């Protein structure tokens, strides 16, 4: 497996990516002189297991219960990689694959990947593109894909954001706001139950800016009753249902120490908040060192009829974007 690093930049931003997993390696703010995401250090580290750091997750980001789903009365059995369930596409998901560079200009790079029929158990030949593009102080992450069969797809970028100058500092000094009034209840295996719950008067409410550290300390000190997102969790690993709005506004993350704020916009219906409580990589990465805001469809939607469908039709092109304004 050959690791290839590429760079796009303008006068505000420098963004480095890697072909393994169509992965973001660096989002560097030139004015603040700070890289905003975590990485694994030497690029050779991306050839092994890497906690999806910066990677494109697929074919299906998030969890699928019992590693199976049905399409037109046919059951498809997937490769399980988290007990009896499938996480982020299976044992060899899109994060582990070598994407081809289709086009590379000064401010845009396009990666392509062909996933063959029954790859990790998923039906259909699936052709996917991951596009990283910068315009002024905005980073765009775009996914588009097409299959020759009915199949389920959910792609996301799994970057761990850390707006501290020193990346060893954890994200407890970050404030977060999410444009959501509802979240997906989950089991102790983090599989959605199918119930959509209100965030109001719960620890899950980020409708106004909330300090991440204060929230997690409440959970760690057990000052709240057992709630669905913190079973066996000392942080957040939770899907928020985004409140529809004309600007596609999704969330904001800020650090008052470095005076950096990220504003997220997307045409996707959900965002997975993960506060990296399970993150460990050699001596470089540790719990709470980053926060993920994974814009995506709902996990386990193939098995939950009340969730927005992720079934795609043959030979139809699907397009989704995430825009991140950096200020």
C-alpha positions in Angstrom: 0.0 0.0 0.0 1.5 3.3 -1.1 0.9 6.4 1.0 0.6 9.6 -1.0 0.3 13.0 0.6 -1.2 16.0 -1.2 -1.6 19.7 -0.4 -4.1 22.4 -1.3 -3.7 25.9 -0.1 -4.6 29.6 -0.4 -3.5 32.7 1.6 -5.6 31.6 4.6 -5.5 27.8 4.8 -3.2 24.9 4.0 -4.9 21.5 3.9 -3.0 18.3 3.6 -4.7 15.0 2.8 -3.7 11.4 2.3 -4.9 8.9 -0.3 -5.3 6.1 2.3 -8.9 6.6 3.5 -9.2 9.9 1.6 -8.0 11.3 4.8 -7.6 14.8 6.2 -4.1 15.1 7.7 -3.8 18.8 8.4 -6.1 21.9 8.4 -3.6 24.7 9.0 -4.8 28.2 9.8 -2.1 30.4 8.4 -3.2 33.5 10.3 -3.3 31.8 13.7 -0.4 29.5 12.8 -2.3 26.5 14.2 -3.2 23.1 12.8 -6.8 22.4 13.7 -7.0 18.6 13.6 -5.2 15.6 15.0 -3.1 13.3 12.9 -1.0 10.2 13.4 2.4 11.7 12.8 4.5 10.0 10.1 2.2 9.1 7.1 3.3 5.5 7.2 1.1 5.1 10.3 -2.0 5.4 8.1 -1.4 1.9 6.7 -2.5 0.2 10.0 -5.4 0.6 12.4 -5.8 4.2 13.1 -9.1 5.0 14.9 -10.4 6.6 11.7 -8.3 9.7 12.4 -9.3 12.2 9.6 -10.6 9.4 7.4 -13.5 8.9 5.1 -15.8 6.3 6.7 -17.8 4.0 4.5 -19.6 2.2 2.9 -21.7 2.9 5.9 -20.5 5.4 8.6 -21.8 4.5 12.1 -23.2 1.2 13.3 -25.5 -1.3 11.6 -27.1 -3.7 14.0 -26.5 -7.4 13.7 -24.3 -6.8 10.7 -27.2 -7.2 8.2 -30.1 -5.5 6.4 -32.8 -6.4 3.9 -33.4 -5.0 0.4 -36.5 -6.2 -1.5 -36.8 -9.3 0.7 -33.2 -10.3 0.3 -31.0 -10.3 3.4 -27.4 -9.1 3.1 -25.0 -10.2 5.7 -22.2 -7.8 6.4 -18.7 -8.2 7.8 -19.0 -7.5 11.5 -16.2 -5.7 13.2 -17.7 -4.6 16.6 -19.1 -7.7 18.2 -22.1 -8.8 16.2 -22.5 -5.3 14.7 -20.8 -3.4 11.8 -19.0 -0.1 12.5 -17.9 2.3 9.7 -18.3 -0.2 6.9 -16.7 -3.3 8.3 -13.2 -4.8 8.9 -11.8 -3.2 5.7 -13.9 0.0 5.4 -13.2 2.9 3.1 -10.8 4.3 5.7 -8.4 1.4 5.1 -8.4 1.6 1.3 -6.2 3.3 -1.2 -8.2 6.0 -3.0 -7.0 7.3 -6.4 -6.3 11.0 -7.0 -8.6 11.9 -9.9 -7.8 15.6 -10.0 -5.5 17.9 -8.0 -5.4 21.7 -8.4 -4.1 24.5 -6.1 -7.3 24.7 -4.1 -9.1 21.4 -4.8 -8.4 17.6 -4.7 -10.7 14.8 -5.9 -10.2 11.3 -4.7 -12.1 8.3 -6.3 -12.8 4.8 -5.1 -14.5 1.8 -6.7 -16.0 -0.6 -4.2 -17.0 -3.9 -5.9 -20.2 -5.8 -5.4 -20.4 -7.5 -2.0 -17.4 -5.6 -0.6 -17.7 -6.2 3.1 -21.1 -7.7 2.2 -22.7 -4.6 0.7 -24.5 -5.1 -2.7 -23.6 -3.2 -5.9 -20.5 -1.8 -7.5 -20.2 1.6 -5.8 -18.3 4.5 -7.3 -17.5 7.2 -4.8 -15.7 10.6 -4.9 -14.3 12.6 -2.0 -13.6 16.2 -2.7 -11.6 18.6 -0.5 -11.8 22.2 -1.5 -10.9 25.5 0.0 -12.4 29.0 -0.7 -11.1 31.8 1.4 -11.4 30.6 5.0 -13.8 27.8 4.3 -13.1 24.1 3.9 -15.6 22.0 1.8 -15.8 18.3 2.2 -18.0 16.8 -0.6 -19.1 13.2 -1.2 -20.8 11.9 -4.3 -21.5 8.4 -5.2 -23.4 6.1 -7.6 -24.2 2.3 -7.6 -25.4 -0.1 -10.3 -27.7 -1.7 -7.7 -30.0 -0.7 -4.8 -27.7 -0.4 -1.8 -27.2 1.5 1.4 -24.6 4.2 1.7 -23.5 6.7 4.4 -20.2 8.5 4.0 -18.6 10.9 6.5 -15.3 12.5 7.5 -14.0 11.5 10.9 -11.6 14.3 11.7 -10.8 15.0 15.4 -10.8 18.7 15.9 -8.6 20.4 18.5 -8.3 24.1 18.4 -5.5 24.3 21.0 -2.1 25.4 19.9 -0.6 22.4 21.8 -2.4 19.3 20.7 -1.6 17.5 23.9 -4.1 19.8 25.6 -7.6 18.2 25.7 -10.8 19.7 24.4 -12.3 20.5 27.8 -11.7 24.2 27.0 -13.8 24.0 23.8 -17.4 25.3 23.6 -20.0 23.6 21.4 -23.3 24.6 19.9 -25.5 22.1 17.8 -28.6 23.2 15.9 -30.7 20.3 17.2 -33.6 19.7 19.4 -33.5 15.9 19.1 -31.1 13.0 19.3 -31.2 9.2 18.7 -31.6 7.1 21.8 -29.1 4.2 21.8 -28.6 0.8 23.5 -25.5 0.0 25.6 -23.9 -1.1 22.4 -24.5 2.3 20.9 -27.1 0.9 18.4 -30.1 3.3 17.9 -33.3 2.0 19.5 -35.4 3.7 16.9 -36.6 6.3 19.4 -35.9 10.0 18.8 -35.7 11.9 22.0 -35.8 15.6 22.9 -32.6 17.2 24.2 -34.4 19.7 26.3 -33.6 19.4 30.0 -31.0 16.7 29.4 -27.2 16.7 29.4 -27.4 16.3 25.6 -28.7 19.9 25.0 -26.2 22.0 23.0 -28.7 24.4 21.5 -26.6 27.3 23.1 -22.9 27.2 23.5 -21.9 24.8 26.2 -18.5 24.0 27.6 -17.6 20.4 26.7 -15.4 19.9 29.7 -18.1 20.9 32.2 -20.6 18.5 30.5 -18.2 15.6 30.5 -17.2 16.2 34.2 -20.9 16.0 35.1 -21.1 12.6 33.4 -17.8 11.4 34.9 -18.8 12.5 38.4 -22.2 10.7 38.0 -24.2 13.7 38.8 -26.9 12.7 36.4 -29.1 9.7 36.1 -28.2 6.9 33.7 -28.9 8.2 30.2 -28.7 6.5 26.8 -25.6 8.2 25.4 -23.5 7.6 28.4 -24.0 3.9 29.1 -20.4 2.6 29.3 -19.3 6.0 28.0 -17.5 8.8 29.8 -18.4 11.3 27.1 -20.6 11.7 24.1 -21.0 9.3 21.2 -24.4 10.5 20.0 -26.3 11.3 16.8 -28.1 14.6 16.7 -31.0 15.3 14.3 -30.3 18.6 12.7 -33.1 21.2 12.7 -33.8 22.1 9.1 -32.9 25.7 8.1 -32.4 27.7 4.9 -28.6 28.1 5.5 -28.0 24.4 6.3 -26.4 25.5 9.6 -25.4 22.6 11.7 -23.0 23.4 14.6 -20.2 25.6 15.9 -17.1 24.8 17.9 -15.0 27.5 19.5 -11.9 27.9 21.7 -11.7 31.2 23.6 -8.1 30.7 24.4 -6.9 30.7 20.8 -10.0 32.7 19.6 -10.8 30.2 16.8 -14.3 29.3 15.8 -15.6 26.7 13.3 -19.1 26.9 11.9 -20.4 23.8 10.2 -23.0 23.7 7.4 -24.3 20.6 5.6 -27.2 19.2 3.6 -27.0 16.0 5.7 -29.7 15.3 8.3 -27.5 14.3 11.3 -24.2 14.9 13.0 -22.4 12.4 15.3 -20.8 14.0 18.3 -17.9 12.0 19.6 -15.6 13.4 22.3 -12.9 10.8 21.8 -13.2 9.2 25.2 -12.0 5.9 23.6 -9.1 7.4 21.6 -5.7 5.9 22.1 -2.8 5.7 19.6 0.7 4.8 20.8 2.1 7.7 22.8 0.6 10.4 20.5 -3.2 10.4 20.9 -5.2 10.0 24.1 -8.8 10.3 25.3 -10.5 13.7 25.0 -7.7 15.0 22.7 -10.2 15.8 19.9 -13.8 16.2 19.2 -15.5 14.7 16.1 -18.5 16.3 14.4 -19.3 13.7 11.8 -22.0 15.0 9.4 -23.9 12.0 8.1 -27.2 10.1 7.7 -28.5 8.2 10.7 -26.7 5.1 11.9 -28.6 1.8 11.5 -31.1 3.5 9.2 -31.2 0.4 7.0 -32.9 -1.4 9.9 -35.0 1.5 11.2 -38.0 2.3 9.0 -38.8 5.6 10.8 -35.4 7.0 10.0 -34.7 8.9 6.8 -33.9 6.3 4.2 -30.3 5.8 3.0 -31.2 3.4 0.3 -29.9 4.6 -3.1 -31.3 3.8 -6.5 -29.3 2.2 -9.3 -27.4 4.6 -11.6 -28.5 7.8 -9.7 -25.8 10.2 -8.5 -26.1 11.4 -4.9 -24.3 14.5 -3.7 -23.7 15.7 -0.1 -21.5 18.5 1.3 -20.1 19.9 4.5 -18.8 23.4 4.7 -16.6 24.5 7.6 -16.1 28.3 8.0 -13.0 29.0 10.0 -12.7 32.3 11.9 
